[in-house]
């Protein structure tokens, strides 16, 4: 079982705490997480349900393009990443400490 827990922790990298994400928590009980670009909705659902002990109603994902950055004469692009918006069923919440 610990192998599955470690795999789920690798899928849910960190919560996205922004003004929009916080508003989503209050409005429609949805939480935003940063996940690997290769993660699919089924894996994300299982990871959230197992790690946080909640029931998931739906999972939406979007790929966030990396921004172009400049430092001196050099420029480069930050890596692309994936955001998962996880909507929980009524009565379920996640507490971030």
C-alpha positions as a printed Julia matrix, in Angstrom:
97×3 Matrix{Float64}:
   0.0    0.0     0.0
   2.86   2.4     0.7
   3.95   2.13   -2.94
   0.54   3.37   -4.04
   0.65   6.22   -1.51
   4.05   7.35   -2.8
   2.78   7.23   -6.38
  -0.25   9.33   -5.42
   1.98  11.86   -3.63
   4.01  12.18   -6.82
   0.8   12.94   -8.77
  -0.49  15.65   -6.4
   2.6   17.88   -6.36
   1.2   20.9    -4.53
  -1.98  22.95   -4.19
  -2.36  26.07   -6.32
  -3.17  28.92   -3.94
  -4.28  31.89   -6.01
  -7.15  34.34   -5.77
  -9.08  32.45   -8.45
  -8.45  29.06   -6.83
  -9.55  30.34   -3.42
 -12.74  31.74   -4.94
 -13.4   28.38   -6.58
 -13.15  26.68   -3.17
 -15.84  28.94   -1.77
 -18.13  29.04   -4.83
 -18.22  25.47   -6.1
 -16.15  23.41   -3.62
 -13.31  22.94   -6.14
  -9.62  22.7    -5.3
  -6.72  23.34   -7.69
  -3.57  21.22   -7.72
  -0.35  21.2    -9.72
   0.12  17.74  -11.29
   2.63  16.21  -13.74
   1.85  16.8   -17.44
   1.41  13.05  -17.99
  -1.2   12.53  -15.26
  -4.73  11.71  -16.4
  -8.08  12.42  -14.73
  -8.55   8.9   -13.35
  -5.13   8.96  -11.63
  -5.81  12.44  -10.22
  -9.22  11.35   -8.86
  -7.76   8.27   -7.15
  -4.87  10.27   -5.69
  -7.11  12.96   -4.18
  -9.59  10.43   -2.78
  -6.82   8.33   -1.22
  -4.6   11.11    0.15
  -7.31  13.4     1.54
 -10.1   10.89    2.32
 -12.78  12.73    0.31
 -15.18  11.87   -2.53
 -14.54  13.57   -5.88
 -17.43  14.7    -8.09
 -15.4   15.73  -11.15
 -11.88  16.5   -12.38
 -11.0   19.11  -15.0
  -7.47  19.64  -16.28
  -5.65  22.28  -18.27
  -2.09  22.62  -19.51
  -0.42  25.86  -18.45
   2.21  27.08  -20.88
   5.55  28.11  -19.41
   6.35  31.81  -19.55
   9.28  33.19  -21.47
  11.87  34.63  -19.08
  14.84  36.87  -19.73
  17.94  37.31  -17.65
  20.53  39.62  -19.12
  21.11  38.67  -22.73
  19.82  35.15  -22.33
  16.23  34.03  -22.56
  14.46  30.77  -21.93
  11.09  29.27  -21.31
   9.79  27.91  -18.01
   8.5   24.35  -18.33
   4.84  23.66  -19.12
   2.76  22.21  -16.28
  -0.72  20.85  -15.72
  -3.4   22.2   -13.37
  -6.16  19.93  -12.03
  -9.41  21.46  -10.8
 -11.0   18.86   -8.52
 -14.64  19.39   -7.53
 -15.65  17.56   -4.36
 -19.06  16.14   -3.47
 -21.36  17.97   -1.04
 -20.16  17.85    2.55
 -16.5   17.12    1.72
 -13.68  19.63    2.21
  -9.88  19.64    2.23
  -8.0   21.54    4.93
  -4.59  22.97    4.0
  -2.31  23.76    6.93
